[in-house]
Amino acid sequence: MLSRRSLVKNSGAAMMAAKSLVFAAPAAAATATGPTALPVRDQFVTPQFEVCLNNARWHPLSNGARKATEAYLEYKARGVFNQSSLTSPASLAVRASFASLINAHADEIAFVNSTTAGENQVVAALGLTRPATSGPQPNIVTDAMHFEGSLYLYGELKKRGVDVRIVKPRGWAIDKEDVERAVDKNTRLIAVSQVSWINGFTHDAKWLADLAHAHGAKLFLDAVQAAGCMPIDVRASGVDFIASASYKWLMGDFGLGFLFARADVLPTLERTQWSFRQFREMQYHALPGDAPGPFPATFDQLQTAAGHFEVGTYANAVLATLSDSLPWIQRIGVTNIQAHAHQLNSTLRREMPRLGYECITPEDAGASIISFRVKDDAATASRLKKANVDVSLNPGRMRVSPSVYNNESDIQALLSALA
Protein backbone atom coordinates (compact mmCIF):
# COMPACT_ATOMS: atom_id res chain seq x y z
CA MET A 1 0.00 0.00 0.00
CA LEU A 2 1.30 3.44 -0.92
CA SER A 3 1.81 5.67 2.10
CA ARG A 4 3.92 8.28 0.36
CA ARG A 5 2.93 10.44 -2.58
CA SER A 6 5.87 12.26 -4.13
CA LEU A 7 5.11 15.14 -6.47
CA VAL A 8 8.79 15.95 -7.20
CA LYS A 9 8.41 19.63 -8.07
CA ASN A 10 11.11 21.69 -9.78
CA SER A 11 13.61 18.86 -9.52
CA GLY A 12 16.15 17.16 -11.72
CA ALA A 13 14.15 13.94 -11.50
CA ALA A 14 11.27 15.55 -13.34
CA MET A 15 13.59 16.86 -16.01
CA MET A 16 14.97 13.37 -16.56
CA ALA A 17 11.43 12.16 -17.18
CA ALA A 18 11.37 14.21 -20.40
CA LYS A 19 13.09 11.33 -22.20
CA SER A 20 10.00 9.18 -21.71
CA LEU A 21 7.44 11.86 -22.43
CA VAL A 22 6.34 11.45 -26.02
CA PHE A 23 5.28 15.01 -26.74
CA ALA A 24 8.26 16.74 -25.07
CA ALA A 25 10.82 16.13 -27.81
CA PRO A 26 8.84 17.47 -30.79
CA ALA A 27 7.76 20.51 -28.79
CA ALA A 28 11.32 21.44 -27.88
CA ALA A 29 12.76 20.87 -31.34
CA ALA A 30 9.96 22.12 -33.59
CA THR A 31 11.69 25.33 -34.68
CA ALA A 32 15.20 24.86 -33.31
CA THR A 33 16.71 26.57 -36.33
CA GLY A 34 13.90 29.07 -36.90
CA PRO A 35 14.40 32.37 -38.70
CA THR A 36 15.45 35.57 -36.99
CA ALA A 37 14.81 38.14 -39.73
CA LEU A 38 11.37 39.76 -39.76
CA PRO A 39 8.78 39.39 -41.12
CA VAL A 40 8.45 35.60 -41.01
CA ARG A 41 5.35 35.04 -43.15
CA ASP A 42 6.21 31.45 -44.05
CA GLN A 43 6.02 30.46 -40.37
CA PHE A 44 2.28 31.28 -40.17
CA VAL A 45 -0.82 30.18 -42.07
CA THR A 46 -2.73 33.42 -41.39
CA PRO A 47 -1.34 35.51 -44.31
CA GLN A 48 -2.89 33.00 -46.75
CA PHE A 49 -6.42 33.80 -45.57
CA GLU A 50 -6.62 37.46 -44.53
CA VAL A 51 -4.69 40.56 -43.63
CA CYS A 52 -4.63 40.07 -39.87
CA LEU A 53 -3.57 43.19 -37.98
CA ASN A 54 -5.36 42.19 -34.80
CA ASN A 55 -2.75 40.27 -32.84
CA ALA A 56 -3.53 42.15 -29.62
CA ARG A 57 -6.85 40.29 -29.63
CA TRP A 58 -5.30 36.83 -29.91
CA HIS A 59 -2.22 35.74 -31.79
CA PRO A 60 -2.27 33.01 -34.44
CA LEU A 61 -0.15 29.94 -33.78
CA SER A 62 3.07 29.52 -35.67
CA ASN A 63 3.57 26.36 -37.68
CA GLY A 64 6.11 25.12 -35.15
CA ALA A 65 3.79 25.74 -32.19
CA ARG A 66 0.95 24.00 -33.99
CA LYS A 67 3.14 20.94 -34.63
CA ALA A 68 4.18 20.87 -30.98
CA THR A 69 0.52 20.97 -29.92
CA GLU A 70 -0.41 18.25 -32.39
CA ALA A 71 2.42 16.07 -31.06
CA TYR A 72 0.98 16.38 -27.57
CA LEU A 73 -2.54 15.57 -28.81
CA GLU A 74 -1.22 12.45 -30.54
CA TYR A 75 0.42 11.40 -27.27
CA LYS A 76 -2.81 12.11 -25.34
CA ALA A 77 -4.88 10.12 -27.84
CA ARG A 78 -2.90 7.00 -26.91
CA GLY A 79 -4.01 7.19 -23.29
CA VAL A 80 -0.50 6.40 -22.03
CA PHE A 81 0.84 8.26 -18.98
CA ASN A 82 4.55 7.58 -18.72
CA GLN A 83 5.84 10.40 -16.52
CA SER A 84 7.54 9.63 -13.22
CA SER A 85 5.82 12.53 -11.44
CA LEU A 86 2.76 14.76 -11.70
CA THR A 87 4.97 17.66 -12.74
CA SER A 88 5.60 17.41 -16.47
CA PRO A 89 8.99 18.18 -17.99
CA ALA A 90 7.23 20.53 -20.41
CA SER A 91 5.92 22.60 -17.50
CA LEU A 92 9.42 23.03 -16.10
CA ALA A 93 10.77 24.13 -19.47
CA VAL A 94 7.92 26.58 -20.09
CA ARG A 95 8.18 28.05 -16.60
CA ALA A 96 11.91 28.58 -17.11
CA SER A 97 11.36 30.10 -20.58
CA PHE A 98 8.90 32.69 -19.32
CA ALA A 99 11.18 33.49 -16.39
CA SER A 100 14.06 34.06 -18.80
CA LEU A 101 11.88 36.28 -20.99
CA ILE A 102 11.28 38.74 -18.12
CA ASN A 103 14.63 38.23 -16.31
CA ALA A 104 13.11 36.40 -13.35
CA HIS A 105 13.86 33.11 -11.60
CA ALA A 106 11.68 30.08 -12.33
CA ASP A 107 10.75 29.86 -8.63
CA GLU A 108 9.14 33.29 -8.98
CA ILE A 109 6.71 32.05 -11.66
CA ALA A 110 3.33 30.41 -11.07
CA PHE A 111 0.92 29.10 -13.67
CA VAL A 112 -2.50 30.79 -13.66
CA ASN A 113 -5.38 30.42 -16.06
CA SER A 114 -5.61 34.11 -16.97
CA THR A 115 -4.17 37.55 -16.31
CA THR A 116 -7.19 38.57 -14.26
CA ALA A 117 -7.00 35.39 -12.19
CA GLY A 118 -3.44 36.30 -11.26
CA GLU A 119 -4.48 39.84 -10.37
CA ASN A 120 -7.29 38.57 -8.15
CA GLN A 121 -4.87 36.28 -6.32
CA VAL A 122 -2.41 39.10 -5.71
CA VAL A 123 -5.12 41.36 -4.29
CA ALA A 124 -6.29 38.56 -2.00
CA ALA A 125 -2.76 37.64 -0.90
CA LEU A 126 -2.20 41.25 0.15
CA GLY A 127 -5.36 41.13 2.26
CA LEU A 128 -7.13 43.82 0.22
CA THR A 129 -10.48 42.19 -0.56
CA ARG A 130 -12.14 43.74 2.52
CA PRO A 131 -11.72 47.07 4.32
CA ALA A 132 -9.67 47.05 7.51
CA THR A 133 -11.73 46.62 10.67
CA SER A 134 -9.47 48.94 12.63
CA GLY A 135 -6.66 51.43 12.08
CA PRO A 136 -5.88 53.31 8.87
CA GLN A 137 -7.72 52.13 5.78
CA PRO A 138 -5.35 50.74 3.14
CA ASN A 139 -6.01 51.82 -0.42
CA ILE A 140 -5.51 50.54 -3.96
CA VAL A 141 -4.54 52.88 -6.81
CA THR A 142 -5.38 52.01 -10.41
CA ASP A 143 -6.33 53.96 -13.53
CA ALA A 144 -9.19 54.13 -16.02
CA MET A 145 -7.04 52.72 -18.84
CA HIS A 146 -6.62 49.42 -17.02
CA PHE A 147 -8.29 46.30 -18.44
CA GLU A 148 -12.08 46.31 -18.21
CA GLY A 149 -12.17 43.09 -16.16
CA SER A 150 -9.78 44.66 -13.66
CA LEU A 151 -11.91 47.80 -13.39
CA TYR A 152 -14.83 45.51 -12.59
CA LEU A 153 -12.73 43.84 -9.88
CA TYR A 154 -11.83 47.13 -8.23
CA GLY A 155 -15.36 48.45 -8.64
CA GLU A 156 -16.68 45.46 -6.68
CA LEU A 157 -14.04 45.95 -3.98
CA LYS A 158 -15.08 49.59 -3.74
CA LYS A 159 -18.68 48.46 -3.11
CA ARG A 160 -17.34 46.40 -0.18
CA GLY A 161 -15.82 49.49 1.34
CA VAL A 162 -12.24 49.11 0.08
CA ASP A 163 -10.58 52.46 -0.63
CA VAL A 164 -10.03 52.25 -4.40
CA ARG A 165 -8.62 55.27 -6.22
CA ILE A 166 -9.01 55.37 -10.00
CA VAL A 167 -6.83 57.88 -11.82
CA LYS A 168 -8.57 59.56 -14.77
CA PRO A 169 -6.78 59.87 -18.13
CA ARG A 170 -5.79 63.18 -19.63
CA GLY A 171 -6.79 62.70 -23.22
CA TRP A 172 -5.40 59.28 -24.11
CA ALA A 173 -2.72 58.91 -21.42
CA ILE A 174 -2.26 58.71 -17.66
CA ASP A 175 -0.28 61.60 -16.19
CA LYS A 176 2.42 60.70 -13.67
CA GLU A 177 1.50 63.66 -11.47
CA ASP A 178 -2.08 62.40 -11.17
CA VAL A 179 -0.84 58.96 -10.10
CA GLU A 180 1.51 60.58 -7.61
CA ARG A 181 -1.35 62.56 -6.07
CA ALA A 182 -3.45 59.42 -5.64
CA VAL A 183 -0.73 57.52 -3.75
CA ASP A 184 -0.16 58.11 -0.03
CA LYS A 185 1.22 56.41 3.08
CA ASN A 186 -1.81 54.08 3.22
CA THR A 187 -1.47 52.82 -0.35
CA ARG A 188 -0.82 49.08 -0.39
CA LEU A 189 -1.06 48.34 -4.11
CA ILE A 190 -0.70 50.14 -7.42
CA ALA A 191 -2.31 47.96 -10.10
CA VAL A 192 -2.30 48.99 -13.77
CA SER A 193 -1.89 47.62 -17.26
CA GLN A 194 1.71 48.08 -18.33
CA VAL A 195 0.35 48.58 -21.85
CA SER A 196 -3.24 49.72 -22.19
CA TRP A 197 -5.41 47.49 -24.35
CA ILE A 198 -7.24 50.62 -25.53
CA ASN A 199 -4.45 52.46 -27.34
CA GLY A 200 -1.08 51.05 -26.30
CA PHE A 201 -0.35 53.75 -23.71
CA THR A 202 2.64 52.43 -21.78
CA HIS A 203 3.43 53.02 -18.12
CA ASP A 204 6.99 53.57 -16.91
CA ALA A 205 7.36 50.40 -14.84
CA LYS A 206 10.44 51.51 -12.89
CA TRP A 207 8.91 54.87 -12.03
CA LEU A 208 5.76 53.18 -10.76
CA ALA A 209 7.75 50.62 -8.74
CA ASP A 210 9.85 53.36 -7.15
CA LEU A 211 6.70 55.34 -6.33
CA ALA A 212 5.00 52.32 -4.78
CA HIS A 213 8.01 51.28 -2.72
CA ALA A 214 8.59 54.82 -1.45
CA HIS A 215 5.14 54.59 0.16
CA GLY A 216 5.45 51.00 1.40
CA ALA A 217 3.21 49.69 -1.37
CA LYS A 218 3.56 46.98 -4.02
CA LEU A 219 3.24 47.24 -7.81
CA PHE A 220 1.17 44.86 -9.96
CA LEU A 221 1.40 45.05 -13.75
CA ASP A 222 -1.01 43.45 -16.19
CA ALA A 223 1.53 42.59 -18.90
CA VAL A 224 -0.70 40.73 -21.35
CA GLN A 225 -0.17 43.41 -24.03
CA ALA A 226 3.55 43.69 -23.25
CA ALA A 227 5.03 40.24 -22.64
CA GLY A 228 6.43 38.90 -25.90
CA CYS A 229 6.35 42.11 -27.92
CA MET A 230 8.48 44.49 -25.84
CA PRO A 231 11.33 44.02 -23.35
CA ILE A 232 10.41 43.35 -19.73
CA ASP A 233 13.06 43.24 -17.01
CA VAL A 234 11.64 42.69 -13.54
CA ARG A 235 15.07 43.10 -11.94
CA ALA A 236 15.76 46.47 -13.55
CA SER A 237 12.24 47.81 -12.94
CA GLY A 238 11.71 46.43 -9.43
CA VAL A 239 8.11 45.40 -10.16
CA ASP A 240 6.60 43.14 -7.47
CA PHE A 241 3.97 41.24 -9.49
CA ILE A 242 3.33 40.64 -13.20
CA ALA A 243 0.55 38.57 -14.72
CA SER A 244 0.02 37.62 -18.35
CA ALA A 245 -2.14 35.20 -20.25
CA SER A 246 -0.39 33.44 -23.14
CA TYR A 247 -2.83 33.71 -26.04
CA LYS A 248 -1.68 37.13 -27.23
CA TRP A 249 1.97 38.06 -27.82
CA LEU A 250 3.33 34.90 -26.17
CA MET A 251 1.66 32.97 -29.03
CA GLY A 252 0.12 30.33 -26.78
CA ASP A 253 -3.58 29.77 -26.20
CA PHE A 254 -6.42 30.35 -23.76
CA GLY A 255 -6.43 28.77 -20.31
CA LEU A 256 -2.79 29.09 -19.25
CA GLY A 257 -0.75 32.12 -18.27
CA PHE A 258 1.86 33.27 -15.80
CA LEU A 259 2.08 35.14 -12.51
CA PHE A 260 5.44 36.54 -11.43
CA ALA A 261 5.88 37.31 -7.72
CA ARG A 262 9.23 38.63 -6.53
CA ALA A 263 11.03 36.16 -4.27
CA ASP A 264 11.52 38.56 -1.36
CA VAL A 265 7.83 39.51 -1.43
CA LEU A 266 6.52 35.93 -1.22
CA PRO A 267 7.12 35.44 2.54
CA THR A 268 4.98 38.53 3.29
CA LEU A 269 1.90 37.21 1.47
CA GLU A 270 -1.15 35.53 2.92
CA ARG A 271 -2.07 32.17 1.42
CA THR A 272 -5.74 32.38 0.44
CA GLN A 273 -6.20 29.27 -1.73
CA TRP A 274 -4.73 25.80 -1.39
CA SER A 275 -3.95 23.00 -3.83
CA PHE A 276 -1.84 19.89 -4.33
CA ARG A 277 0.39 22.01 -6.60
CA GLN A 278 1.62 23.91 -3.56
CA PHE A 279 3.67 21.20 -1.88
CA ARG A 280 6.62 19.11 -2.94
CA GLU A 281 5.80 15.96 -1.07
CA MET A 282 3.23 14.52 1.32
CA GLN A 283 3.34 11.69 3.85
CA TYR A 284 0.18 9.84 4.87
CA HIS A 285 -0.29 8.97 8.55
CA ALA A 286 -3.82 7.58 8.38
CA LEU A 287 -3.67 4.26 6.54
CA PRO A 288 -2.39 0.81 7.50
CA GLY A 289 1.37 0.67 7.16
CA ASP A 290 1.87 4.45 7.20
CA ALA A 291 4.63 5.96 9.29
CA PRO A 292 3.37 7.58 12.50
CA GLY A 293 2.78 11.31 12.44
CA PRO A 294 0.11 13.99 12.71
CA PHE A 295 -3.25 12.87 11.33
CA PRO A 296 -3.96 12.61 8.47
CA ALA A 297 -0.77 13.70 6.67
CA THR A 298 2.21 16.00 6.67
CA PHE A 299 3.21 18.23 3.74
CA ASP A 300 6.46 19.71 2.50
CA GLN A 301 5.15 23.10 1.42
CA LEU A 302 6.79 24.91 -1.50
CA GLN A 303 8.02 28.43 -0.73
CA THR A 304 7.93 29.42 -4.40
CA ALA A 305 5.39 31.40 -6.43
CA ALA A 306 3.84 28.08 -7.43
CA GLY A 307 3.61 27.17 -3.74
CA HIS A 308 1.62 30.32 -3.09
CA PHE A 309 -0.56 30.65 -6.16
CA GLU A 310 -1.04 27.47 -8.20
CA VAL A 311 -4.45 26.02 -7.46
CA GLY A 312 -5.02 23.25 -9.98
CA THR A 313 -3.88 21.33 -12.99
CA TYR A 314 -2.45 23.19 -15.95
CA ALA A 315 -3.39 22.94 -19.62
CA ASN A 316 -0.93 20.47 -21.12
CA ALA A 317 -1.88 21.27 -24.71
CA VAL A 318 -1.05 24.95 -24.11
CA LEU A 319 2.19 23.95 -22.39
CA ALA A 320 3.13 22.08 -25.55
CA THR A 321 2.34 25.17 -27.63
CA LEU A 322 4.40 27.42 -25.35
CA SER A 323 7.31 24.98 -25.26
CA ASP A 324 7.83 25.95 -28.89
CA SER A 325 6.64 29.57 -29.03
CA LEU A 326 8.55 30.96 -26.03
CA PRO A 327 12.01 29.79 -27.15
CA TRP A 328 11.13 30.92 -30.68
CA ILE A 329 10.26 34.42 -29.43
CA GLN A 330 13.55 34.56 -27.53
CA ARG A 331 15.55 33.49 -30.57
CA ILE A 332 14.02 36.29 -32.62
CA GLY A 333 14.39 38.72 -29.71
CA VAL A 334 11.64 40.92 -28.30
CA THR A 335 13.62 44.04 -29.20
CA ASN A 336 13.50 42.94 -32.86
CA ILE A 337 9.79 42.18 -32.57
CA GLN A 338 9.22 45.60 -31.01
CA ALA A 339 11.27 47.40 -33.68
CA HIS A 340 9.45 45.59 -36.49
CA ALA A 341 6.01 46.56 -35.16
CA HIS A 342 7.09 50.16 -34.57
CA GLN A 343 8.38 50.42 -38.13
CA LEU A 344 5.02 49.27 -39.52
CA ASN A 345 3.09 51.49 -37.13
CA SER A 346 5.13 54.52 -38.12
CA THR A 347 3.57 54.33 -41.57
CA LEU A 348 0.10 54.23 -40.03
CA ARG A 349 0.88 57.10 -37.68
CA ARG A 350 1.82 59.20 -40.71
CA GLU A 351 -0.85 58.12 -43.19
CA MET A 352 -4.02 57.37 -41.19
CA PRO A 353 -4.70 61.02 -40.17
CA ARG A 354 -4.66 61.94 -43.88
CA LEU A 355 -7.60 59.55 -44.27
CA GLY A 356 -9.49 61.15 -41.37
CA TYR A 357 -8.39 58.75 -38.62
CA GLU A 358 -6.77 60.67 -35.76
CA CYS A 359 -4.01 58.75 -33.96
CA ILE A 360 -4.68 58.40 -30.23
CA THR A 361 -1.57 56.42 -29.28
CA PRO A 362 1.26 58.34 -27.57
CA GLU A 363 4.46 58.43 -29.58
CA ASP A 364 6.43 56.81 -26.75
CA ALA A 365 4.15 53.75 -26.57
CA GLY A 366 6.33 50.71 -26.04
CA ALA A 367 4.43 47.77 -27.49
CA SER A 368 2.80 46.88 -30.83
CA ILE A 369 -0.58 48.62 -30.50
CA ILE A 370 -1.56 51.77 -32.37
CA SER A 371 -5.11 53.17 -32.22
CA PHE A 372 -7.18 55.74 -34.07
CA ARG A 373 -10.43 57.68 -33.70
CA VAL A 374 -13.22 56.49 -35.99
CA LYS A 375 -15.95 58.90 -37.11
CA ASP A 376 -18.17 56.40 -38.94
CA ASP A 377 -18.06 52.95 -37.34
CA ALA A 378 -20.38 51.22 -39.80
CA ALA A 379 -18.67 52.52 -42.93
CA THR A 380 -15.23 51.68 -41.59
CA ALA A 381 -16.27 48.16 -40.63
CA SER A 382 -17.84 47.62 -44.05
CA ARG A 383 -14.72 48.74 -45.92
CA LEU A 384 -12.44 46.52 -43.84
CA LYS A 385 -14.69 43.50 -44.22
CA LYS A 386 -14.85 43.97 -47.98
CA ALA A 387 -11.04 44.13 -48.15
CA ASN A 388 -10.65 41.15 -45.78
CA VAL A 389 -8.59 43.21 -43.33
CA ASP A 390 -8.91 42.31 -39.65
CA VAL A 391 -8.40 44.95 -36.94
CA SER A 392 -10.15 45.58 -33.63
CA LEU A 393 -13.09 47.99 -33.79
CA ASN A 394 -14.80 49.50 -30.77
CA PRO A 395 -17.32 52.34 -30.86
CA GLY A 396 -15.37 55.38 -32.04
CA ARG A 397 -12.00 53.60 -32.03
CA MET A 398 -9.85 51.32 -34.14
CA ARG A 399 -6.92 49.33 -32.74
CA VAL A 400 -4.23 47.99 -35.07
CA SER A 401 -1.61 45.54 -33.80
CA PRO A 402 0.89 44.09 -36.30
CA SER A 403 3.15 41.19 -35.42
CA VAL A 404 6.09 39.18 -36.69
CA TYR A 405 4.44 37.92 -39.88
CA ASN A 406 3.02 41.28 -41.01
CA ASN A 407 4.77 43.34 -43.68
CA GLU A 408 4.38 46.69 -45.40
CA SER A 409 1.92 45.24 -47.91
CA ASP A 410 -0.45 44.47 -45.02
CA ILE A 411 -0.23 48.09 -43.89
CA GLN A 412 -0.92 49.28 -47.43
CA ALA A 413 -3.92 46.93 -47.65
CA LEU A 414 -5.39 48.61 -44.57
CA LEU A 415 -4.75 52.08 -45.92
CA SER A 416 -6.21 51.19 -49.32
CA ALA A 417 -9.34 49.77 -47.72
CA LEU A 418 -9.95 53.01 -45.86
CA ALA A 419 -8.92 55.44 -48.60
N, C-alpha and C positions, 0 to 999 in steps of 0.2 A: 504494500500500500504506500502510495506517495504521501510523504509528510512534509515535503519541501518543494516549493514552487519557485524556481529561479527564473527571473525575467531578464537577467543579463543586459542591463542598459548601458549604452555608451561604452562598450568594452571591446577589446580585441577579439574575444570569442565570437561576438556577433559579426564582426567584419570577416572573420574566417568563414562564416557560414555563407558568404556571398558565392563561393565556388559551387555550392550545391543549389543555389537559387536560380531557377531557369531564366527568369526575366531580367536578372541583374546585369548579365554580360551584354546583351544587346543594348540595353538602356545606356550603359556607360560608354559603349563604343560607337553609337549610332552616327555621330558626326565628329569623330575624333580628329579628322583632318579638314574640318569645315572651313569655309571661306572667311576672310577677315575684311575684304574690301566691300564697301556698301555702294549701292543696294545689292541685295542677294535675292533677286526675284526667283531664281531657279530652286530656291530652298522652300518655297511656299506655293500652294495650289491657288490661293486667293486671286492673284493677278489674272488668272485665266478666265475668271467669272465676272469680276466687277472691279471698279476702281474703289478700293476700300481705303478710306482715310478716316477710319473710325476706331482706331486701335485702343483709344482710351475707354471705349465701351467694353470690349473684350477682344483679346488678341488671337488671331488665327494660329493654329499649331504649325510648326515647321514640319517638313517631311521627316526629319530625324526624330523629333518628339513623337510624331504619330507612329513611327515604326517602333519606338520604345514602348509606347502604350499598347500597341497591338501585340508585341512580344509578351507583355504581362498578361493580356487577355487570353492569349493562347495557353500560357502557363496555368491561368485560373480555370480555363475550360477543362483541363485534365483532372482537376479535383485533387491534386497531389500537394501536400504541405510538407516540404522537406527542409524547413529552417530548424536550427537548433535552439531558437529562442523566439519569443513573441515580438522582439524588436528586429525589424527587417534590416538587412544590410543597405537596401536602397534608402531607408529613412535616415540612416547615419550619414550616408553620402550627401543626401539632399540638405540635411540640416547643416552639414559642414560647408556646403556650397553657398547657401544663403548667408551664413555667418561670414564667409570670405568676401561676399559681395558687398557687405556693409562694414567690413573691418571689425567684426565681433568675434567672440569665441563661441564654439558650438554649444557649450553649456549655458549660454545666455539666450538660446533660441528654443522656443516652444512651438509646437504645431497647434494651430487653431483653425476653425473652419471658415473664418471670415475676418476681415479687418475690424468690423464692428464688434464681433464676439471678443476679440482681443481687447478692444477699448473698454467694453463692459467689464471684463475681468480686472483690468487695471484699476478702474474706478472703484470696484468692490474691494480689491486688495488694499487700497489706500483708505478704506473705511468711509467712503464719501457717498454712499447710497442713501444715507439718512442724515438729517441735521444733528448736530451735537446736542446732547441733553443738558450739558452744563458747560460753562466757560465760553471763550470766544468761538464764534461760528466760523468754521473753515469755509473757504469759497473755492469755486472752480471758475477759471477764465477760459473762454473760447471765443470764436468769432463767427459772424454770419456767413462766411464763405466756407465754413466747414461742411463736411458731407451731410446730406439731408437726414440720413439715419442717425447720425451723431447729434444733430440738433434736436431730433425727437427724443433721444436719450436724455439730453440735458434739460429739455423742456419738462419731461416727466419727473426728473429729480427736483426741478424747481417747484413743481406742484407739491412735492413731499416736504418742502420747506428748506431744501438745500440752497445755499447762496450761490447762484449761477450768474455769472456776468458775461454777457454776450457783446463783444465789440462790433460796432457797426462799420461797414466799409465806407471809405471815401471814394466815390466813383466805383472803380472796379479793383480796388486794392485795400488792404488793411494797413493803417498807419501805425508805425512803431510807437509814436507818442500816445496814441489811444490805448494800445495794449499796456503800455507802461502805467498809464493812469488807472487802469482797471486792476492792476496787481498791487497787493499790499501785504502786510506782515501775516495776515490770516489766509493768504492764498496757499492752497495745498497742491493744486494741479493746474497747469496750462495745457489745454488739449486742442490741437488744431490740425488741419490738413497741411502737410508740408507743401503740397501742390494742390491748389483748389481745382476740383472737378469742373467748376463753372467756366473758368477762363485761363487756367494755368498759373494764376498768381502764386508766387513762391515765397514762403517765409524764409527768413534767415535763421537757420536752425541753431547755430552757435549763439547768436544774439538772444534768442528765446531761452536757450538753456542757461545762459549766464544770468538773464533776468529772473528766471524761476529760482535758480540756486541762491541768488542774492537775497531772496525772500523766504528761503527755506522750503520752497516748493519743488515739484517734479514736473518734467516736460514729457508729454505724450505727443507723438506725431503719427498721424494717419499717412502712411507712405505709399498707398496703393497706386497713386499717379506719379510716383517718383522712383520707386525701386525697379531697377532694370532699364531705365531710360535716362537717368542722370546719376552722377556720383553721390554716394552716401557714405559718410565716414563717422560712425558713432563715437569713435575715440576723439577725433578732432573736434566734433561739435559738442560732445558732452551730453547728448540727449539721453534721457533715462529709459524711455519706452518707445518702441516703434512697432506698428502692426501693418501687415500688408497681406491681402489676398494674393493669389498667384495667377488669376485668369486674365490679367491685363498685361503689363509690360514684362512680367516674369515668364510669360508664354506657357503657363500651366493650364489649369482648369478650375471650375467651381468646386468648392467643398474642402479646400486645403490651402492654408496660408501660414503666416509666421508671426510670432510675437517675440520681439527682442526686449529683454529686461536686463539692465546693467547688473553685473555680478554683485557689486557692493550695495545695490539697492535691495536685492532679493531678501536678505535677512530681516529687513524692516517691514516686510509686507505681511498682511494677514492672509492666511489660507482660507478661502471661502467656498471652494468646491474640491471634491476629493475623487480620486480614480486610481485604478490599478496601474496607470501610466506614471504615477508619482512615487513609486518605490522601486528599488533595485531588486529586492529579494524579500520573500516572506517565509515564515516558519510556522506551520500549524502546531497547535498544542491542544487539540480537541479530539483527535481521532486515535483509535488504537494504534500503538506503535510510535506515536509522536513523541518527540523529546519534551520533557516537562518545561513549562513556562507559563506566562500569563495567558489566560483564556481570552479569546480563542486562538490568537496568533500574535506574532511580533513581526514588525516591518522595518526594513532598512530604507528609510525615507531619503529620496533624492533631494539635494540642496541646490538643484539647477533650476533653470526656467521651466523645463519640462516638469520637474518635481513640484512646482508651484501652480502651473497653469494647464497642463494637459489633462483633459477630462474624458477621453474616450479613444476609440480606435481611429486611425487615420485612413485616408483614401489611398489605397495602394495603386490604383490606376493613375491618379494624379502624381503620386510619388514617381512612378515610372516616367511620366511625361517630364517632370522637373529634373529627373536624373540626367536627361539629355539637354533640356533647354537652359538650365542654369550654367553648366560648364560652357555651353555654346555662347551664351551672352558674355561670359567672362573672357572667352577667347577673342571675340570681336572687340570687347571693351566698351563700357558704358559711356566713356568720354567720346568714342567714335560714334556711338548710337546717338548721343546728344547732339554732336556737331552735325551729323547727317540730317536730323530732324530740323535743327535750327536753320540749316541752309535752305531746305525746302520751304520752311515757314517764312523765311525772309522774302521770298517771292510773293507769298500771299499777303504779307504785311504791306508790301509795296503796291500790289495790284488790286486787292479786294476793295479798298476805299474808292478806287476809280470806277468800280461797278456799283457803288452805293452801299457797300458793306463796311461800316466803321469798325476798326479793330479795337477790341476791348481788353486785350492782353498786354500787360506791362512789358516793356522792352527787355527788362532784366529777368523775365520768367525763365526758370531753369530747366523745365522738362520739355515734352513734345507737343503740348497743347497750345493751340492758338484759336481765339474765338472772335466772333464778329456780331454786330447788331444786325438784325433782320427786320426790314420794314414790312414785307409782305410774306408771311409764313407759307401760305398756301401756294403762291406762285413759285417761291423758292423750292419748296418740296417737290412740286410738279416738274420743274426743270431738272432737278437732280435725279429724280426717278427715271425720267425719260432718257437721261444720259448714262444711267446705271452707275451713278457716283454715290457712294455711301459716306455720309458724315452724320454727326449727331445734331438734331434739331430740337430745340426747346422754344416755347413761345418767345419770340423776339430775339432769339439767339441762335447762332450756329457755332458748333465746336468742331474743329478739324484737328486730327491727330495722326500724322504720318509716322511710319515705322521703318524698319530695316529693309523691307522689300519695296517700298515706294520710291518712285523716281520723279524726275521733273515732268515727264509726260503725264503722270497722274495729277500733278498740280495744274498743268495746262488743261487737262480734261475738266477739272473743277471750274476753272476760270471760264472756259468755253461754254460750259453748261449754264453759267450765270450771266454771261455777257448779253 
